Amino acid sequence: MYEEFTQNRIVQLRMQKGVSARDMSLSLGQNDSYINRIENKKGLPSLTGLFGICEYLGVSPMEFFDEGNAYPTQLADLIRNLRRLDAAELELVTNMVKTLANK
């Protein structure tokens, strides 16, 4: 169950980042087929490898395994920016998001 999720999640997040499996593998200091082998269900990363993958993709391990969050890097960036707003600005954003979510 988690094996397939892990493999599919790497594909999803890598594609969102717009990087090839080969380039990601080499950036992680691995051989050029490392990510391709994981994505094609021929292996899984070690825990240390998974942490490196998360760091490369710009997500925490918690965000990586959050099945309900299809865009963890974008959501994390949004939350960082929201933290800089005052109460009135947050209210405006909240209302806008509610309107968009109810479409």
C-alpha positions in Angstrom: 0.0 0.0 0.0 2.6 2.6 1.1 5.1 1.3 -1.4 2.9 2.1 -4.4 1.9 5.5 -2.8 5.5 6.4 -2.3 6.4 5.5 -5.9 3.4 7.4 -7.3 4.0 10.4 -5.1 7.6 10.7 -6.3 6.3 10.8 -9.9 3.6 13.3 -9.0 5.9 15.7 -7.2 8.8 15.4 -9.6 6.5 16.2 -12.5 5.1 19.2 -10.6 8.7 20.4 -10.2 9.3 19.9 -13.9 12.4 17.8 -13.7 13.4 14.6 -15.4 13.9 11.4 -13.4 17.5 11.3 -14.6 18.3 14.9 -13.6 16.7 14.3 -10.2 18.7 11.1 -9.7 22.0 12.9 -10.5 21.1 15.9 -8.3 20.6 13.5 -5.5 24.1 12.0 -6.1 22.7 8.7 -7.3 23.2 6.8 -10.6 21.1 8.2 -13.5 18.4 5.5 -13.2 17.8 5.7 -9.4 14.5 7.6 -9.6 13.4 5.7 -12.7 13.8 2.4 -10.9 11.7 3.7 -7.9 9.0 5.1 -10.1 8.8 1.8 -12.2 8.3 -0.2 -9.0 11.7 -1.9 -9.1 12.7 -0.6 -5.7 12.1 1.8 -2.9 14.4 4.4 -1.4 15.9 3.9 2.0 14.7 6.2 4.8 17.8 8.4 4.3 17.1 8.3 0.5 13.5 9.3 1.1 14.6 12.2 3.3 16.9 13.4 0.5 14.1 13.1 -2.1 11.8 15.1 0.1 14.4 17.8 0.5 15.0 17.9 -3.2 11.3 18.2 -3.9 10.9 20.9 -1.3 8.5 19.0 1.0 8.7 17.7 4.5 8.2 13.9 5.0 4.8 14.8 6.6 3.8 16.7 3.5 5.1 13.9 1.3 2.8 11.4 3.0 -0.3 13.7 3.2 -2.5 11.9 0.7 -5.1 14.7 0.8 -2.6 17.3 -0.3 -2.0 17.1 -4.1 0.2 20.2 -4.2 2.3 20.3 -1.0 4.9 22.7 -2.2 2.4 25.3 -3.3 0.3 24.9 -0.1 3.4 25.3 2.1 4.4 28.4 0.2 0.8 29.8 0.6 0.9 29.1 4.3 4.2 30.9 4.7 2.8 33.9 3.0 -0.5 33.8 4.9 1.5 34.0 8.2 2.6 37.5 7.2 -0.9 38.9 6.9 -2.9 40.7 9.6 -6.3 39.6 10.7 -8.3 41.8 8.2 -6.2 40.5 5.3 -6.6 36.9 6.4 -10.4 37.4 6.5 -10.3 38.7 2.9 -8.3 35.7 1.8 -10.4 33.3 3.7 -13.6 34.6 2.1 -12.0 34.4 -1.4 -10.9 30.8 -0.8 -14.3 29.8 0.4 -15.8 31.3 -2.7 -13.4 29.5 -5.0 -13.8 26.2 -3.2 -17.6 26.3 -3.5 -17.5 26.7 -7.3 
